[in-house]
Amino acid sequence: MLESERRILFEYPDHQIEIEWNGSATFNVFTGGKNVNCFTDYNCKTMEQAQKSSDEWLEEQLKEETLNNADPN
């Protein structure tokens, strides 16, 4: 995790993803330095809550990707 003025960056090197939290409700998702997605969570008030929200969001995305890539046969 990297912290700058008001933005906190959670890194997921195994998935080549970084999630930046703006300290409020907005999370921006980066891969290869490019902003590829975003999500909001209005319940995050602390860095720990933001980390949990980021972890849960990424886990959900990975589950969806696995289901979308599953062989129907």
Buried (B, 14 or more C-beta within 10 A) or exposed (E): EEEEEEEBBBBBEEEEBBBBBBBEBBBBBBEEEEEEEEBEBEEBEEBEEBBBBBEEBBEEBEEEEEEEEEEEE
